[in-house]
């Protein structure tokens, strides 16, 4: 891969972007151009130093899964930008190459669908506090990173700013409706099981992952990124030992470093995160 400076933001005159923590989204009329920058986020804050090519890795992984799901789960990906940029973006085709998806438009369902097969992250913290996750009571005596008897669905609200919050299934039904949440739960379980089974053949444990969905005239479709290190916990199976934090292929090591800053009183998980840079 050719050397390229890290891409923190994508700017083009006359083309306003809606900026998320990692992605910049441009409206193309009947479609969207979703560009994965090299920004790194953790605890819902954007860190000061981007990572070169990170956006290309995320886009390539999402494309792999969208391609694999085609014909089974409806999704928003039309194509990944390679040699041809959309009209008006030709001048930055080299920036867009491999990190940009042209996608169908959809009305975003304001609930993140988190699938958990193992007891880790915020789920582990919630379990320690009360023995449950998002209102789902679990067996007593589980250890950190234990495999759950069955994967569980733990919805979370989508926050434009600040932190997303885990909510119960009943609360999510009040937000978007019982019929919608029931369908999301079914889809999430099916996709999680499919992906977990495939990853197991590659020696990888899918501990948990986040899915997002949108509504179109054709119904619910899978949107955003899928099964990337930014949206999933991915563990090497040959080093898996419950009862401790796991080695990982995701960004847990970044969270661990930042948590150390918080424990030392050097950060409070709020923006700006510029003082999270190692000294």
C-alpha positions in Angstrom: 0.0 0.0 0.0 1.4 3.4 -1.0 2.5 5.7 1.8 0.0 8.4 2.6 -0.4 10.9 5.5 -3.2 10.1 7.9 -6.6 11.6 6.9 -8.2 13.4 9.8 -11.0 15.1 7.9 -12.3 15.2 4.3 -13.1 18.6 3.0 -14.2 19.8 -0.4 -15.6 23.3 -1.2 -19.3 23.5 -1.6 -19.8 20.0 -0.2 -20.8 20.2 3.5 -20.3 17.0 5.5 -22.0 15.5 8.5 -19.1 14.4 10.7 -19.3 11.4 13.0 -16.5 10.2 15.3 -14.8 8.5 12.5 -16.8 9.0 9.3 -17.6 12.0 7.2 -20.9 11.7 5.3 -21.8 13.6 2.1 -25.3 13.8 0.6 -25.3 12.8 -3.1 -29.0 13.3 -3.5 -30.5 9.8 -3.7 -27.3 8.3 -2.2 -24.7 8.9 0.4 -20.9 9.0 0.2 -19.6 7.7 3.5 -15.9 8.3 4.0 -13.9 6.5 6.8 -11.3 8.9 8.1 -8.2 7.8 10.1 -9.6 9.3 13.3 -9.5 7.1 16.4 -12.2 7.3 19.0 -12.7 5.7 22.4 -15.3 6.3 25.1 -17.2 8.3 22.5 -14.3 10.9 22.2 -12.1 11.5 19.2 -8.4 11.2 20.1 -5.8 13.7 18.9 -3.7 11.4 16.6 -5.2 9.7 13.6 -3.8 6.3 12.4 -2.6 6.2 8.7 -4.8 3.9 6.6 -7.2 3.0 9.4 -10.2 4.2 7.4 -9.2 1.9 4.5 -8.9 -1.1 6.8 -12.4 -0.4 8.3 -13.9 0.0 4.8 -12.3 -3.1 3.5 -13.5 -5.2 6.4 -17.0 -3.8 6.1 -17.0 -4.5 2.3 -16.0 -8.1 3.0 -19.0 -8.6 5.3 -21.5 -6.7 3.2 -20.4 -8.8 0.2 -20.7 -12.0 2.3 -24.2 -11.0 3.5 -25.6 -10.0 0.1 -28.6 -12.1 -0.7 -29.2 -12.9 2.9 -29.4 -9.6 4.7 -30.3 -6.4 2.9 -27.7 -3.6 3.4 -26.9 -0.1 2.2 -23.6 -0.7 0.3 -23.7 0.0 -3.4 -20.0 0.2 -4.1 -16.6 1.1 -2.6 -14.9 4.0 -4.4 -11.7 2.9 -6.2 -10.9 4.5 -9.6 -14.0 6.6 -10.1 -15.2 9.3 -7.6 -18.8 10.6 -7.6 -19.4 13.8 -9.6 -17.9 16.8 -7.8 -15.4 14.7 -5.9 -13.0 13.8 -8.7 -10.3 16.1 -7.3 -9.9 13.9 -4.2 -10.3 10.5 -5.7 -6.9 9.4 -4.3 -8.1 10.4 -0.8 -11.4 8.5 -1.3 -9.9 5.4 -2.8 -10.6 2.3 -0.6 -12.0 4.3 2.3 -15.3 5.5 0.9 -18.6 3.7 0.3 -21.5 4.9 -1.9 -24.6 3.8 -0.1 -28.3 3.8 -0.2 -30.1 6.4 1.9 -32.1 5.2 4.9 -33.8 6.7 7.9 -31.5 5.6 10.8 -33.2 3.7 13.6 -32.0 5.5 16.8 -31.0 2.3 18.6 -27.7 0.6 18.4 -28.1 -3.2 18.4 -25.4 -4.7 20.5 -24.9 -8.5 20.3 -23.0 -10.1 23.2 -21.8 -13.6 23.3 -19.2 -13.1 26.1 -19.2 -11.1 29.3 -16.9 -8.1 28.6 -16.7 -4.4 28.4 -19.6 -2.3 29.7 -21.6 -5.5 30.0 -19.1 -6.9 32.5 -19.2 -3.7 34.5 -23.0 -3.8 34.6 -23.1 -7.4 35.6 -20.7 -6.8 38.4 -22.9 -4.0 39.7 -26.2 -5.9 39.6 -26.0 -9.3 38.0 -27.7 -8.2 34.8 -27.1 -6.4 31.5 -29.8 -4.1 30.1 -32.4 -5.7 32.3 -31.4 -9.2 31.3 -30.7 -11.2 34.5 -27.7 -13.5 34.1 -26.4 -16.5 36.1 -24.5 -15.8 39.2 -20.8 -16.3 39.5 -19.8 -15.6 35.9 -16.3 -14.4 35.3 -14.9 -11.6 33.2 -15.0 -12.8 29.5 -17.0 -15.9 30.2 -19.0 -17.2 27.3 -22.7 -16.7 27.8 -25.1 -19.6 27.5 -26.8 -17.9 24.6 -26.0 -14.6 22.8 -28.0 -11.7 24.2 -29.4 -8.5 22.6 -28.5 -5.4 24.5 -29.8 -2.2 22.9 -28.2 1.2 23.4 -29.4 4.7 22.6 -27.6 6.6 19.9 -26.1 9.9 21.2 -25.2 12.7 18.8 -22.9 14.0 21.5 -21.7 12.5 24.7 -22.0 8.8 25.6 -24.4 6.2 24.2 -26.4 4.5 27.0 -27.4 0.9 27.5 -31.2 0.5 27.8 -33.6 -2.3 28.5 -35.5 -4.0 25.6 -38.7 -2.5 27.1 -37.2 1.0 27.1 -36.1 0.6 23.5 -39.6 -0.6 22.5 -40.9 2.7 23.9 -38.5 4.6 21.7 -39.0 2.9 18.4 -41.9 0.4 18.9 -42.2 -3.2 19.9 -42.6 -4.6 16.3 -39.4 -2.8 15.2 -37.4 -3.9 18.2 -38.5 -7.5 17.9 -37.4 -7.6 14.2 -34.1 -5.9 15.2 -33.5 -8.6 17.8 -34.1 -11.4 15.3 -31.8 -9.8 12.7 -29.1 -9.1 15.2 -29.1 -12.7 16.5 -29.0 -14.2 13.1 -26.2 -12.0 11.8 -24.2 -12.5 15.0 -24.4 -16.2 14.8 -23.5 -16.3 11.1 -20.5 -14.1 11.7 -19.4 -15.9 14.8 -19.5 -19.3 13.0 -17.4 -18.0 10.2 -14.8 -16.3 12.4 -14.4 -19.4 14.5 -13.1 -21.2 11.4 -10.4 -18.5 11.3 -9.5 -18.8 15.0 -11.2 -15.7 16.1 -13.8 -15.2 18.8 -16.5 -12.6 18.2 -17.1 -11.5 21.8 -19.6 -8.7 21.0 -20.4 -6.4 18.2 -22.6 -3.4 17.3 -25.0 -3.2 14.4 -27.0 -0.3 13.1 -30.1 -0.4 10.9 -32.1 2.0 8.8 -35.5 2.1 7.2 -36.2 2.4 3.5 -39.2 1.8 1.4 -38.1 -1.8 1.2 -37.9 -2.2 5.0 -35.0 -2.6 7.4 -31.5 -2.6 6.0 -28.1 -3.0 7.7 -26.1 0.3 7.6 -22.9 1.9 8.8 -19.9 -0.3 9.4 -20.1 -4.0 10.1 -17.9 -6.3 12.2 -14.8 -4.0 12.3 -12.3 -3.6 15.1 -14.1 -0.3 15.8 -17.5 -1.9 16.3 -16.5 -5.3 17.7 -14.5 -7.2 20.3 -12.4 -9.8 18.4 -10.2 -12.2 20.4 -7.6 -14.8 19.2 -9.2 -18.1 20.1 -5.9 -19.8 20.9 -5.2 -17.4 23.8 -8.7 -17.2 25.2 -8.8 -17.7 29.0 -11.9 -16.5 30.9 -11.4 -14.6 34.2 -9.2 -11.9 32.8 -9.0 -9.3 30.0 -8.2 -10.9 26.7 -5.6 -10.2 24.0 -7.5 -8.7 21.1 -7.6 -7.7 17.5 -9.7 -4.6 18.3 -9.0 -1.3 20.1 -9.3 -2.6 23.6 -5.7 -1.8 24.3 -6.5 1.9 23.6 -9.4 1.8 26.0 -7.2 0.2 28.6 -4.6 2.9 28.3 -7.2 5.6 28.5 -8.8 4.0 31.5 -5.4 4.1 33.2 -5.4 7.9 32.6 -8.9 8.1 34.1 -7.9 6.1 37.1 -4.9 8.4 37.6 -7.1 11.5 37.5 -5.7 12.7 34.2 -8.8 12.5 32.1 -12.6 12.3 32.7 -13.7 10.7 29.4 -14.9 14.0 27.9 -13.8 16.0 24.9 -11.4 17.5 24.2 -9.2 14.5 24.4 -6.0 16.2 23.3 -4.4 15.6 26.7 -4.7 11.8 26.1 -1.6 11.9 23.9 1.2 9.8 25.6 4.0 12.0 27.0 
